[in-house]
Protein backbone atom coordinates (compact mmCIF):
# COMPACT_ATOMS: atom_id res chain seq x y z
CA UNK A 1 0.00 0.00 0.00
CA UNK A 2 2.80 2.40 0.91
CA UNK A 3 4.59 1.74 -2.38
CA UNK A 4 1.34 2.38 -4.28
CA UNK A 5 0.85 5.74 -2.50
CA UNK A 6 4.46 6.68 -3.21
CA UNK A 7 3.99 5.81 -6.88
CA UNK A 8 0.82 7.95 -7.07
CA UNK A 9 2.61 10.85 -5.40
CA UNK A 10 5.47 10.57 -7.90
CA UNK A 11 3.02 10.56 -10.81
CA UNK A 12 1.24 13.61 -9.39
CA UNK A 13 4.56 15.42 -9.01
CA UNK A 14 5.48 14.62 -12.61
CA UNK A 15 2.16 16.07 -13.81
CA UNK A 16 2.88 19.42 -12.18
CA UNK A 17 3.96 22.02 -14.72
CA UNK A 18 6.16 24.70 -13.30
CA UNK A 19 5.87 28.04 -15.16
CA UNK A 20 8.56 28.42 -17.76
CA UNK A 21 11.50 30.52 -16.73
CA UNK A 22 12.04 33.61 -18.79
CA UNK A 23 15.50 35.18 -18.96
CA UNK A 24 15.62 38.57 -17.27
CA UNK A 25 17.05 40.09 -20.44
CA UNK A 26 13.95 39.09 -22.39
CA UNK A 27 11.72 40.48 -19.66
CA UNK A 28 13.49 43.84 -19.56
CA UNK A 29 13.49 44.09 -23.35
CA UNK A 30 9.74 43.47 -23.30
CA UNK A 31 9.22 46.04 -20.54
CA UNK A 32 11.17 48.77 -22.34
CA UNK A 33 9.47 47.94 -25.64
CA UNK A 34 6.03 48.33 -24.02
CA UNK A 35 7.09 51.56 -22.29
CA UNK A 36 8.20 52.94 -25.66
CA UNK A 37 4.96 51.82 -27.32
CA UNK A 38 2.93 53.45 -24.54
CA UNK A 39 4.79 56.75 -24.92
CA UNK A 40 4.45 56.73 -28.71
CA UNK A 41 0.75 55.87 -28.57
CA UNK A 42 0.21 58.62 -25.98
CA UNK A 43 1.87 61.25 -28.17
CA UNK A 44 -0.05 60.02 -31.22
CA UNK A 45 -3.38 60.09 -29.37
CA UNK A 46 -2.63 63.56 -27.98
CA UNK A 47 -2.00 64.98 -31.45
CA UNK A 48 -4.84 63.39 -33.43
CA UNK A 49 -8.33 64.86 -33.39
CA UNK A 50 -10.48 67.61 -34.83
CA UNK A 51 -7.54 69.93 -34.12
CA UNK A 52 -4.16 68.48 -35.07
CA UNK A 53 -1.27 69.16 -32.68
CA UNK A 54 2.24 68.34 -33.84
CA UNK A 55 4.46 66.03 -31.80
CA UNK A 56 7.02 68.83 -31.44
CA UNK A 57 4.38 71.14 -29.98
CA UNK A 58 3.18 68.42 -27.60
CA UNK A 59 6.68 67.79 -26.25
CA UNK A 60 7.36 71.53 -25.96
CA UNK A 61 4.14 72.16 -24.04
CA UNK A 62 4.83 69.28 -21.68
CA UNK A 63 8.43 70.37 -21.08
CA UNK A 64 7.31 73.92 -20.30
CA UNK A 65 4.57 72.61 -18.03
CA UNK A 66 6.99 70.39 -16.14
CA UNK A 67 9.28 73.31 -15.36
CA UNK A 68 12.35 71.49 -16.68
CA UNK A 69 12.88 74.12 -19.35
CA UNK A 70 11.25 77.18 -20.84
CA UNK A 71 10.76 77.27 -24.60
CA UNK A 72 9.45 80.21 -26.55
CA UNK A 73 5.78 79.72 -27.35
CA UNK A 74 5.25 79.16 -31.07
CA UNK A 75 1.98 77.20 -30.81
CA UNK A 76 -1.54 78.65 -30.47
CA UNK A 77 -2.78 78.93 -26.91
CA UNK A 78 -5.85 76.92 -27.98
CA UNK A 79 -3.59 73.91 -28.70
CA UNK A 80 -2.24 74.06 -25.17
CA UNK A 81 -5.75 74.21 -23.68
CA UNK A 82 -6.94 71.28 -25.80
CA UNK A 83 -3.89 69.20 -24.92
CA UNK A 84 -3.76 69.85 -21.18
CA UNK A 85 -7.45 70.06 -20.33
CA UNK A 86 -9.18 67.77 -22.82
CA UNK A 87 -6.95 65.14 -24.39
CA UNK A 88 -4.31 64.34 -21.78
CA UNK A 89 -6.77 63.63 -18.93
CA UNK A 90 -8.68 61.26 -21.18
CA UNK A 91 -5.53 59.56 -22.51
CA UNK A 92 -4.08 59.01 -19.04
CA UNK A 93 -7.45 57.75 -17.83
CA UNK A 94 -7.55 55.27 -20.73
CA UNK A 95 -4.05 54.06 -19.82
CA UNK A 96 -5.03 53.62 -16.17
CA UNK A 97 -8.27 51.80 -17.00
CA UNK A 98 -6.44 49.51 -19.43
CA UNK A 99 -3.73 48.71 -16.90
CA UNK A 100 -6.32 48.03 -14.19
CA UNK A 101 -8.40 45.69 -16.37
CA UNK A 102 -5.39 43.81 -17.69
CA UNK A 103 -3.81 43.25 -14.27
CA UNK A 104 -7.18 42.28 -12.75
CA UNK A 105 -7.67 39.76 -15.56
CA UNK A 106 -4.21 38.31 -14.94
CA UNK A 107 -4.94 38.01 -11.21
CA UNK A 108 -8.26 36.22 -11.68
CA UNK A 109 -6.96 33.92 -14.43
CA UNK A 110 -4.07 32.83 -12.23
CA UNK A 111 -6.19 32.50 -9.09
CA UNK A 112 -9.08 30.61 -10.70
CA UNK A 113 -6.86 28.59 -13.05
CA UNK A 114 -9.36 29.42 -15.76
CA UNK A 115 -8.24 30.82 -19.15
CA UNK A 116 -11.73 32.30 -19.68
CA UNK A 117 -11.63 34.38 -16.49
CA UNK A 118 -11.77 38.15 -16.86
CA UNK A 119 -12.10 41.07 -14.42
CA UNK A 120 -15.89 40.63 -14.32
CA UNK A 121 -15.85 36.88 -13.70
CA UNK A 122 -17.05 36.98 -10.08
CA UNK A 123 -19.93 39.39 -10.45
CA UNK A 124 -18.46 42.84 -10.96
CA UNK A 125 -20.30 43.32 -14.26
CA UNK A 126 -23.76 42.83 -12.75
CA UNK A 127 -23.02 45.04 -9.75
CA UNK A 128 -21.51 47.81 -11.83
CA UNK A 129 -24.32 47.71 -14.40
CA UNK A 130 -26.98 47.90 -11.69
CA UNK A 131 -25.15 50.70 -9.86
CA UNK A 132 -24.68 52.74 -13.03
CA UNK A 133 -28.32 52.25 -14.01
CA UNK A 134 -29.54 53.38 -10.58
CA UNK A 135 -27.27 56.44 -10.86
CA UNK A 136 -28.84 57.39 -14.20
CA UNK A 137 -32.35 56.79 -12.88
CA UNK A 138 -31.82 58.98 -9.87
CA UNK A 139 -30.34 61.72 -12.05
CA UNK A 140 -28.56 62.75 -8.87
CA UNK A 141 -26.50 65.91 -8.83
CA UNK A 142 -24.13 64.97 -6.01
CA UNK A 143 -20.45 64.32 -6.61
CA UNK A 144 -17.50 63.02 -4.63
CA UNK A 145 -13.81 63.55 -5.46
CA UNK A 146 -14.87 64.85 -8.88
CA UNK A 147 -17.04 61.81 -9.73
CA UNK A 148 -20.78 62.09 -10.28
CA UNK A 149 -23.51 59.60 -9.36
CA UNK A 150 -23.10 57.10 -12.21
CA UNK A 151 -19.39 56.26 -11.86
CA UNK A 152 -19.62 56.41 -8.05
CA UNK A 153 -22.54 53.99 -7.85
CA UNK A 154 -20.96 51.75 -10.50
CA UNK A 155 -17.76 51.63 -8.43
CA UNK A 156 -19.69 50.80 -5.26
CA UNK A 157 -21.83 48.25 -7.10
CA UNK A 158 -18.84 46.38 -8.51
CA UNK A 159 -16.91 46.43 -5.25
CA UNK A 160 -19.92 45.57 -3.10
CA UNK A 161 -20.88 42.63 -5.31
CA UNK A 162 -17.42 41.12 -5.07
CA UNK A 163 -17.47 41.43 -1.28
CA UNK A 164 -20.83 39.62 -1.16
CA UNK A 165 -19.62 36.91 -3.55
CA UNK A 166 -16.49 36.34 -1.48
CA UNK A 167 -18.50 36.06 1.74
CA UNK A 168 -20.99 33.66 0.15
CA UNK A 169 -18.13 31.49 -1.15
CA UNK A 170 -16.51 30.96 2.24
CA UNK A 171 -16.95 27.39 3.45
CA UNK A 172 -15.28 26.30 6.68
CA UNK A 173 -12.75 29.12 6.58
CA UNK A 174 -11.77 28.35 2.97
CA UNK A 175 -12.79 29.74 -0.43
CA UNK A 176 -13.07 26.92 -2.99
CA UNK A 177 -12.43 28.11 -6.54
CA UNK A 178 -15.48 26.39 -8.02
CA UNK A 179 -17.78 27.85 -5.35
CA UNK A 180 -16.35 31.31 -5.99
CA UNK A 181 -16.97 31.01 -9.73
CA UNK A 182 -20.52 29.73 -9.30
CA UNK A 183 -21.42 32.38 -6.72
CA UNK A 184 -19.99 35.10 -8.97
CA UNK A 185 -21.90 33.83 -11.98
CA UNK A 186 -25.16 33.63 -10.03
CA UNK A 187 -24.78 37.14 -8.59
CA UNK A 188 -23.91 38.56 -12.00
CA UNK A 189 -27.03 37.04 -13.56
CA UNK A 190 -29.30 38.19 -10.71
CA UNK A 191 -27.98 41.76 -10.75
CA UNK A 192 -27.94 41.94 -14.55
CA UNK A 193 -31.58 40.97 -14.81
CA UNK A 194 -32.40 43.30 -11.93
CA UNK A 195 -31.07 46.10 -14.10
CA UNK A 196 -33.26 44.89 -16.98
CA UNK A 197 -36.31 44.87 -14.69
CA UNK A 198 -35.63 48.45 -13.63
CA UNK A 199 -35.37 49.49 -17.28
CA UNK A 200 -38.73 47.91 -18.04
CA UNK A 201 -40.58 49.32 -15.04
CA UNK A 202 -39.30 52.88 -15.17
CA UNK A 203 -41.20 55.10 -17.62
CA UNK A 204 -38.58 57.85 -17.57
CA UNK A 205 -36.04 55.66 -19.34
CA UNK A 206 -37.65 56.19 -22.75
CA UNK A 207 -34.95 58.83 -23.28
CA UNK A 208 -32.14 57.34 -21.21
CA UNK A 209 -32.06 53.78 -22.59
CA UNK A 210 -29.59 54.65 -25.34
CA UNK A 211 -27.32 56.41 -22.82
CA UNK A 212 -27.29 53.37 -20.55
CA UNK A 213 -26.60 51.05 -23.49
CA UNK A 214 -23.66 53.20 -24.57
CA UNK A 215 -22.29 53.16 -21.01
CA UNK A 216 -22.57 49.37 -20.88
CA UNK A 217 -20.48 49.15 -24.08
CA UNK A 218 -17.76 51.25 -22.45
CA UNK A 219 -16.20 54.63 -23.01
CA UNK A 220 -13.67 56.83 -21.22
CA UNK A 221 -15.73 59.39 -19.30
CA UNK A 222 -12.94 61.09 -17.35
CA UNK A 223 -12.65 64.81 -18.13
CA UNK A 224 -10.96 66.35 -15.07
CA UNK A 225 -7.50 66.05 -13.58
CA UNK A 226 -9.01 65.43 -10.13
CA UNK A 227 -10.64 62.27 -11.48
CA UNK A 228 -7.37 61.15 -13.05
CA UNK A 229 -5.62 61.65 -9.72
CA UNK A 230 -8.11 59.51 -7.79
CA UNK A 231 -8.16 56.69 -10.34
CA UNK A 232 -4.38 56.92 -10.73
CA UNK A 233 -3.77 56.55 -6.99
CA UNK A 234 -6.02 53.47 -6.76
CA UNK A 235 -4.70 51.81 -9.92
CA UNK A 236 -0.98 52.45 -9.35
CA UNK A 237 -1.20 51.24 -5.75
CA UNK A 238 -3.21 48.20 -6.83
CA UNK A 239 -0.79 47.30 -9.61
CA UNK A 240 2.27 47.66 -7.36
CA UNK A 241 0.72 45.44 -4.69
CA UNK A 242 -0.39 42.93 -7.33
CA UNK A 243 3.16 42.61 -8.65
CA UNK A 244 4.28 41.40 -5.21
CA UNK A 245 1.95 38.40 -5.56
CA UNK A 246 3.53 36.93 -8.69
CA UNK A 247 5.20 34.04 -6.85
CA UNK A 248 1.96 33.24 -5.03
CA UNK A 249 0.02 33.14 -8.31
CA UNK A 250 2.62 30.80 -9.80
CA UNK A 251 2.12 28.45 -6.85
CA UNK A 252 -1.68 28.75 -6.83
CA UNK A 253 -1.82 27.94 -10.54
CA UNK A 254 -0.42 24.51 -9.63
CA UNK A 255 -3.17 23.83 -7.08
CA UNK A 256 -3.83 24.61 -3.43
CA UNK A 257 -2.00 21.56 -2.08
CA UNK A 258 1.15 22.35 -4.04
CA UNK A 259 1.00 26.02 -2.97
CA UNK A 260 0.71 25.03 0.70
CA UNK A 261 3.63 22.62 0.27
CA UNK A 262 5.68 25.54 -1.11
CA UNK A 263 4.91 27.59 1.99
CA UNK A 264 2.26 29.91 0.53
CA UNK A 265 -0.53 30.96 2.97
CA UNK A 266 -3.22 30.06 0.44
CA UNK A 267 -6.33 31.61 2.01
CA UNK A 268 -4.63 34.85 3.00
CA UNK A 269 -3.09 35.37 -0.42
CA UNK A 270 -6.30 34.31 -2.17
CA UNK A 271 -8.20 36.96 -0.23
CA UNK A 272 -5.53 39.55 -1.14
CA UNK A 273 -5.75 38.64 -4.84
CA UNK A 274 -9.56 38.87 -4.84
CA UNK A 275 -9.44 42.21 -3.00
CA UNK A 276 -6.87 43.73 -5.37
CA UNK A 277 -8.62 42.41 -8.47
CA UNK A 278 -11.95 43.76 -7.20
CA UNK A 279 -10.59 47.22 -6.43
CA UNK A 280 -8.83 47.46 -9.79
CA UNK A 281 -11.98 46.37 -11.61
CA UNK A 282 -14.16 48.83 -9.70
CA UNK A 283 -11.71 51.66 -10.43
CA UNK A 284 -11.73 50.76 -14.13
CA UNK A 285 -15.54 50.72 -14.21
CA UNK A 286 -15.73 54.15 -12.59
CA UNK A 287 -13.49 55.62 -15.30
CA UNK A 288 -14.52 53.71 -18.40
CA UNK A 289 -17.83 51.95 -17.89
CA UNK A 290 -18.17 48.29 -18.84
CA UNK A 291 -15.19 47.86 -21.18
CA UNK A 292 -14.88 44.21 -22.08
CA UNK A 293 -12.19 42.06 -23.68
CA UNK A 294 -9.14 43.94 -22.34
CA UNK A 295 -8.76 41.89 -19.17
CA UNK A 296 -9.33 38.67 -21.09
CA UNK A 297 -7.20 39.12 -24.20
CA UNK A 298 -4.18 41.20 -23.15
CA UNK A 299 -2.93 38.74 -20.47
CA UNK A 300 -3.26 35.82 -22.90
CA UNK A 301 -1.57 37.81 -25.66
CA UNK A 302 1.42 38.52 -23.41
CA UNK A 303 1.42 34.98 -22.02
CA UNK A 304 1.87 33.64 -25.55
CA UNK A 305 4.88 35.90 -26.09
CA UNK A 306 6.57 35.90 -22.66
CA UNK A 307 5.33 32.73 -20.97
CA UNK A 308 3.10 32.06 -17.95
CA UNK A 309 5.39 33.26 -15.13
CA UNK A 310 3.22 35.76 -13.22
CA UNK A 311 6.23 37.50 -11.70
CA UNK A 312 6.95 38.88 -15.16
CA UNK A 313 3.42 38.73 -16.56
CA UNK A 314 1.83 41.18 -14.08
CA UNK A 315 4.00 44.25 -14.85
CA UNK A 316 3.95 43.41 -18.54
CA UNK A 317 0.14 43.20 -18.40
CA UNK A 318 -0.09 46.64 -16.81
CA UNK A 319 1.92 48.24 -19.63
CA UNK A 320 0.28 46.14 -22.34
CA UNK A 321 -3.24 46.91 -21.15
CA UNK A 322 -2.47 50.63 -20.89
CA UNK A 323 -1.07 50.75 -24.42
CA UNK A 324 -3.90 48.69 -25.88
CA UNK A 325 -6.66 50.87 -24.43
CA UNK A 326 -4.96 54.15 -25.39
CA UNK A 327 -4.86 52.95 -29.01
CA UNK A 328 -8.43 51.61 -28.83
CA UNK A 329 -9.69 54.92 -27.41
CA UNK A 330 -7.93 56.83 -30.19
CA UNK A 331 -9.56 54.61 -32.83
CA UNK A 332 -12.94 55.04 -31.15
CA UNK A 333 -12.58 58.82 -31.48
CA UNK A 334 -11.51 58.93 -35.12
CA UNK A 335 -13.08 55.84 -36.75
CA UNK A 336 -16.35 57.45 -37.92
CA UNK A 337 -16.20 61.18 -37.11
CA UNK A 338 -17.99 63.05 -35.70
CA UNK A 339 -19.62 60.02 -34.01
CA UNK A 340 -17.62 58.34 -31.25
CA UNK A 341 -17.78 54.56 -31.19
CA UNK A 342 -18.16 52.71 -27.87
CA UNK A 343 -14.69 51.56 -26.96
CA UNK A 344 -15.88 48.03 -26.18
CA UNK A 345 -16.62 47.50 -29.87
CA UNK A 346 -13.07 48.53 -30.79
CA UNK A 347 -11.44 46.31 -28.15
CA UNK A 348 -13.34 43.30 -29.53
CA UNK A 349 -12.75 44.04 -33.23
CA UNK A 350 -9.07 44.93 -32.80
CA UNK A 351 -7.97 42.62 -30.01
CA UNK A 352 -9.86 39.48 -31.03
CA UNK A 353 -8.45 38.98 -34.55
CA UNK A 354 -4.94 39.97 -33.42
CA UNK A 355 -5.04 37.39 -30.65
CA UNK A 356 -6.33 34.66 -32.99
CA UNK A 357 -3.58 35.41 -35.51
CA UNK A 358 -0.90 35.21 -32.82
CA UNK A 359 -2.42 32.00 -31.42
CA UNK A 360 -2.39 30.45 -34.88
CA UNK A 361 1.13 31.55 -35.78
CA UNK A 362 2.68 30.45 -32.49
CA UNK A 363 2.55 26.84 -33.80
CA UNK A 364 2.70 25.40 -30.30
CA UNK A 365 0.38 24.24 -27.55
CA UNK A 366 -0.98 27.05 -25.40
CA UNK A 367 0.53 26.96 -21.91
CA UNK A 368 -1.67 28.41 -19.18
C-alpha positions as CSV (number, residue, x, y, z in Angstrom):
1,X,0.0,0.0,0.0
2,X,2.8,2.4,0.9
3,X,4.6,1.7,-2.4
4,X,1.3,2.4,-4.3
5,X,0.8,5.7,-2.5
6,X,4.5,6.7,-3.2
7,X,4.0,5.8,-6.9
8,X,0.8,8.0,-7.1
9,X,2.6,10.9,-5.4
10,X,5.5,10.6,-7.9
11,X,3.0,10.6,-10.8
12,X,1.2,13.6,-9.4
13,X,4.6,15.4,-9.0
14,X,5.5,14.6,-12.6
15,X,2.2,16.1,-13.8
16,X,2.9,19.4,-12.2
17,X,4.0,22.0,-14.7
18,X,6.2,24.7,-13.3
19,X,5.9,28.0,-15.2
20,X,8.6,28.4,-17.8
21,X,11.5,30.5,-16.7
22,X,12.0,33.6,-18.8
23,X,15.5,35.2,-19.0
24,X,15.6,38.6,-17.3
25,X,17.1,40.1,-20.4
26,X,14.0,39.1,-22.4
27,X,11.7,40.5,-19.7
28,X,13.5,43.8,-19.6
29,X,13.5,44.1,-23.4
30,X,9.7,43.5,-23.3
31,X,9.2,46.0,-20.5
32,X,11.2,48.8,-22.3
33,X,9.5,47.9,-25.6
34,X,6.0,48.3,-24.0
35,X,7.1,51.6,-22.3
36,X,8.2,52.9,-25.7
37,X,5.0,51.8,-27.3
38,X,2.9,53.5,-24.5
39,X,4.8,56.8,-24.9
40,X,4.5,56.7,-28.7
41,X,0.8,55.9,-28.6
42,X,0.2,58.6,-26.0
43,X,1.9,61.3,-28.2
44,X,0.0,60.0,-31.2
45,X,-3.4,60.1,-29.4
46,X,-2.6,63.6,-28.0
47,X,-2.0,65.0,-31.4
48,X,-4.8,63.4,-33.4
49,X,-8.3,64.9,-33.4
50,X,-10.5,67.6,-34.8
51,X,-7.5,69.9,-34.1
52,X,-4.2,68.5,-35.1
53,X,-1.3,69.2,-32.7
54,X,2.2,68.3,-33.8
55,X,4.5,66.0,-31.8
56,X,7.0,68.8,-31.4
57,X,4.4,71.1,-30.0
58,X,3.2,68.4,-27.6
59,X,6.7,67.8,-26.3
60,X,7.4,71.5,-26.0
61,X,4.1,72.2,-24.0
62,X,4.8,69.3,-21.7
63,X,8.4,70.4,-21.1
64,X,7.3,73.9,-20.3
65,X,4.6,72.6,-18.0
66,X,7.0,70.4,-16.1
67,X,9.3,73.3,-15.4
68,X,12.4,71.5,-16.7
69,X,12.9,74.1,-19.4
70,X,11.2,77.2,-20.8
71,X,10.8,77.3,-24.6
72,X,9.4,80.2,-26.5
73,X,5.8,79.7,-27.4
74,X,5.2,79.2,-31.1
75,X,2.0,77.2,-30.8
76,X,-1.5,78.6,-30.5
77,X,-2.8,78.9,-26.9
78,X,-5.8,76.9,-28.0
79,X,-3.6,73.9,-28.7
80,X,-2.2,74.1,-25.2
81,X,-5.7,74.2,-23.7
82,X,-6.9,71.3,-25.8
83,X,-3.9,69.2,-24.9
84,X,-3.8,69.9,-21.2
85,X,-7.4,70.1,-20.3
86,X,-9.2,67.8,-22.8
87,X,-6.9,65.1,-24.4
88,X,-4.3,64.3,-21.8
89,X,-6.8,63.6,-18.9
90,X,-8.7,61.3,-21.2
91,X,-5.5,59.6,-22.5
92,X,-4.1,59.0,-19.0
93,X,-7.4,57.7,-17.8
94,X,-7.6,55.3,-20.7
95,X,-4.1,54.1,-19.8
96,X,-5.0,53.6,-16.2
97,X,-8.3,51.8,-17.0
98,X,-6.4,49.5,-19.4
99,X,-3.7,48.7,-16.9
100,X,-6.3,48.0,-14.2
101,X,-8.4,45.7,-16.4
102,X,-5.4,43.8,-17.7
103,X,-3.8,43.3,-14.3
104,X,-7.2,42.3,-12.8
105,X,-7.7,39.8,-15.6
106,X,-4.2,38.3,-14.9
107,X,-4.9,38.0,-11.2
108,X,-8.3,36.2,-11.7
109,X,-7.0,33.9,-14.4
110,X,-4.1,32.8,-12.2
111,X,-6.2,32.5,-9.1
112,X,-9.1,30.6,-10.7
113,X,-6.9,28.6,-13.1
114,X,-9.4,29.4,-15.8
115,X,-8.2,30.8,-19.1
116,X,-11.7,32.3,-19.7
117,X,-11.6,34.4,-16.5
118,X,-11.8,38.2,-16.9
119,X,-12.1,41.1,-14.4
120,X,-15.9,40.6,-14.3
121,X,-15.8,36.9,-13.7
122,X,-17.0,37.0,-10.1
123,X,-19.9,39.4,-10.5
124,X,-18.5,42.8,-11.0
125,X,-20.3,43.3,-14.3
126,X,-23.8,42.8,-12.8
127,X,-23.0,45.0,-9.8
128,X,-21.5,47.8,-11.8
129,X,-24.3,47.7,-14.4
130,X,-27.0,47.9,-11.7
131,X,-25.1,50.7,-9.9
132,X,-24.7,52.7,-13.0
133,X,-28.3,52.2,-14.0
134,X,-29.5,53.4,-10.6
135,X,-27.3,56.4,-10.9
136,X,-28.8,57.4,-14.2
137,X,-32.4,56.8,-12.9
138,X,-31.8,59.0,-9.9
139,X,-30.3,61.7,-12.0
140,X,-28.6,62.8,-8.9
141,X,-26.5,65.9,-8.8
142,X,-24.1,65.0,-6.0
143,X,-20.4,64.3,-6.6
144,X,-17.5,63.0,-4.6
145,X,-13.8,63.6,-5.5
146,X,-14.9,64.8,-8.9
147,X,-17.0,61.8,-9.7
148,X,-20.8,62.1,-10.3
149,X,-23.5,59.6,-9.4
150,X,-23.1,57.1,-12.2
151,X,-19.4,56.3,-11.9
152,X,-19.6,56.4,-8.1
153,X,-22.5,54.0,-7.8
154,X,-21.0,51.8,-10.5
155,X,-17.8,51.6,-8.4
156,X,-19.7,50.8,-5.3
157,X,-21.8,48.2,-7.1
158,X,-18.8,46.4,-8.5
159,X,-16.9,46.4,-5.3
160,X,-19.9,45.6,-3.1
161,X,-20.9,42.6,-5.3
162,X,-17.4,41.1,-5.1
163,X,-17.5,41.4,-1.3
164,X,-20.8,39.6,-1.2
165,X,-19.6,36.9,-3.5
166,X,-16.5,36.3,-1.5
167,X,-18.5,36.1,1.7
168,X,-21.0,33.7,0.1
169,X,-18.1,31.5,-1.1
170,X,-16.5,31.0,2.2
171,X,-17.0,27.4,3.5
172,X,-15.3,26.3,6.7
173,X,-12.8,29.1,6.6
174,X,-11.8,28.4,3.0
175,X,-12.8,29.7,-0.4
176,X,-13.1,26.9,-3.0
177,X,-12.4,28.1,-6.5
178,X,-15.5,26.4,-8.0
179,X,-17.8,27.9,-5.3
180,X,-16.3,31.3,-6.0
181,X,-17.0,31.0,-9.7
182,X,-20.5,29.7,-9.3
183,X,-21.4,32.4,-6.7
184,X,-20.0,35.1,-9.0
185,X,-21.9,33.8,-12.0
186,X,-25.2,33.6,-10.0
187,X,-24.8,37.1,-8.6
188,X,-23.9,38.6,-12.0
189,X,-27.0,37.0,-13.6
190,X,-29.3,38.2,-10.7
191,X,-28.0,41.8,-10.8
192,X,-27.9,41.9,-14.6
193,X,-31.6,41.0,-14.8
194,X,-32.4,43.3,-11.9
195,X,-31.1,46.1,-14.1
196,X,-33.3,44.9,-17.0
197,X,-36.3,44.9,-14.7
198,X,-35.6,48.4,-13.6
199,X,-35.4,49.5,-17.3
200,X,-38.7,47.9,-18.0
201,X,-40.6,49.3,-15.0
202,X,-39.3,52.9,-15.2
203,X,-41.2,55.1,-17.6
204,X,-38.6,57.9,-17.6
205,X,-36.0,55.7,-19.3
206,X,-37.6,56.2,-22.8
207,X,-35.0,58.8,-23.3
208,X,-32.1,57.3,-21.2
209,X,-32.1,53.8,-22.6
210,X,-29.6,54.7,-25.3
211,X,-27.3,56.4,-22.8
212,X,-27.3,53.4,-20.6
213,X,-26.6,51.0,-23.5
214,X,-23.7,53.2,-24.6
215,X,-22.3,53.2,-21.0
216,X,-22.6,49.4,-20.9
217,X,-20.5,49.1,-24.1
218,X,-17.8,51.2,-22.5
219,X,-16.2,54.6,-23.0
220,X,-13.7,56.8,-21.2
221,X,-15.7,59.4,-19.3
222,X,-12.9,61.1,-17.3
223,X,-12.7,64.8,-18.1
224,X,-11.0,66.4,-15.1
225,X,-7.5,66.0,-13.6
226,X,-9.0,65.4,-10.1
227,X,-10.6,62.3,-11.5
228,X,-7.4,61.2,-13.1
229,X,-5.6,61.7,-9.7
230,X,-8.1,59.5,-7.8
231,X,-8.2,56.7,-10.3
232,X,-4.4,56.9,-10.7
233,X,-3.8,56.5,-7.0
234,X,-6.0,53.5,-6.8
235,X,-4.7,51.8,-9.9
236,X,-1.0,52.5,-9.3
237,X,-1.2,51.2,-5.8
238,X,-3.2,48.2,-6.8
239,X,-0.8,47.3,-9.6
240,X,2.3,47.7,-7.4
241,X,0.7,45.4,-4.7
242,X,-0.4,42.9,-7.3
243,X,3.2,42.6,-8.6
244,X,4.3,41.4,-5.2
245,X,1.9,38.4,-5.6
246,X,3.5,36.9,-8.7
247,X,5.2,34.0,-6.9
248,X,2.0,33.2,-5.0
249,X,0.0,33.1,-8.3
250,X,2.6,30.8,-9.8
251,X,2.1,28.5,-6.8
252,X,-1.7,28.7,-6.8
253,X,-1.8,27.9,-10.5
254,X,-0.4,24.5,-9.6
255,X,-3.2,23.8,-7.1
256,X,-3.8,24.6,-3.4
257,X,-2.0,21.6,-2.1
258,X,1.1,22.4,-4.0
259,X,1.0,26.0,-3.0
260,X,0.7,25.0,0.7
261,X,3.6,22.6,0.3
262,X,5.7,25.5,-1.1
263,X,4.9,27.6,2.0
264,X,2.3,29.9,0.5
265,X,-0.5,31.0,3.0
266,X,-3.2,30.1,0.4
267,X,-6.3,31.6,2.0
268,X,-4.6,34.9,3.0
269,X,-3.1,35.4,-0.4
270,X,-6.3,34.3,-2.2
271,X,-8.2,37.0,-0.2
272,X,-5.5,39.6,-1.1
273,X,-5.8,38.6,-4.8
274,X,-9.6,38.9,-4.8
275,X,-9.4,42.2,-3.0
276,X,-6.9,43.7,-5.4
277,X,-8.6,42.4,-8.5
278,X,-11.9,43.8,-7.2
279,X,-10.6,47.2,-6.4
280,X,-8.8,47.5,-9.8
281,X,-12.0,46.4,-11.6
282,X,-14.2,48.8,-9.7
283,X,-11.7,51.7,-10.4
284,X,-11.7,50.8,-14.1
285,X,-15.5,50.7,-14.2
286,X,-15.7,54.2,-12.6
287,X,-13.5,55.6,-15.3
288,X,-14.5,53.7,-18.4
289,X,-17.8,51.9,-17.9
290,X,-18.2,48.3,-18.8
291,X,-15.2,47.9,-21.2
292,X,-14.9,44.2,-22.1
293,X,-12.2,42.1,-23.7
294,X,-9.1,43.9,-22.3
295,X,-8.8,41.9,-19.2
296,X,-9.3,38.7,-21.1
297,X,-7.2,39.1,-24.2
298,X,-4.2,41.2,-23.1
299,X,-2.9,38.7,-20.5
300,X,-3.3,35.8,-22.9
301,X,-1.6,37.8,-25.7
302,X,1.4,38.5,-23.4
303,X,1.4,35.0,-22.0
304,X,1.9,33.6,-25.5
305,X,4.9,35.9,-26.1
306,X,6.6,35.9,-22.7
307,X,5.3,32.7,-21.0
308,X,3.1,32.1,-18.0
309,X,5.4,33.3,-15.1
310,X,3.2,35.8,-13.2
311,X,6.2,37.5,-11.7
312,X,7.0,38.9,-15.2
313,X,3.4,38.7,-16.6
314,X,1.8,41.2,-14.1
315,X,4.0,44.3,-14.8
316,X,3.9,43.4,-18.5
317,X,0.1,43.2,-18.4
318,X,-0.1,46.6,-16.8
319,X,1.9,48.2,-19.6
320,X,0.3,46.1,-22.3
321,X,-3.2,46.9,-21.1
322,X,-2.5,50.6,-20.9
323,X,-1.1,50.7,-24.4
324,X,-3.9,48.7,-25.9
325,X,-6.7,50.9,-24.4
326,X,-5.0,54.1,-25.4
327,X,-4.9,52.9,-29.0
328,X,-8.4,51.6,-28.8
329,X,-9.7,54.9,-27.4
330,X,-7.9,56.8,-30.2
331,X,-9.6,54.6,-32.8
332,X,-12.9,55.0,-31.1
333,X,-12.6,58.8,-31.5
334,X,-11.5,58.9,-35.1
335,X,-13.1,55.8,-36.7
336,X,-16.3,57.4,-37.9
337,X,-16.2,61.2,-37.1
338,X,-18.0,63.0,-35.7
339,X,-19.6,60.0,-34.0
340,X,-17.6,58.3,-31.3
341,X,-17.8,54.6,-31.2
342,X,-18.2,52.7,-27.9
343,X,-14.7,51.6,-27.0
344,X,-15.9,48.0,-26.2
345,X,-16.6,47.5,-29.9
346,X,-13.1,48.5,-30.8
347,X,-11.4,46.3,-28.2
348,X,-13.3,43.3,-29.5
349,X,-12.7,44.0,-33.2
350,X,-9.1,44.9,-32.8
351,X,-8.0,42.6,-30.0
352,X,-9.9,39.5,-31.0
353,X,-8.4,39.0,-34.5
354,X,-4.9,40.0,-33.4
355,X,-5.0,37.4,-30.6
356,X,-6.3,34.7,-33.0
357,X,-3.6,35.4,-35.5
358,X,-0.9,35.2,-32.8
359,X,-2.4,32.0,-31.4
360,X,-2.4,30.4,-34.9
361,X,1.1,31.6,-35.8
362,X,2.7,30.5,-32.5
363,X,2.5,26.8,-33.8
364,X,2.7,25.4,-30.3
365,X,0.4,24.2,-27.5
366,X,-1.0,27.0,-25.4
367,X,0.5,27.0,-21.9
368,X,-1.7,28.4,-19.2
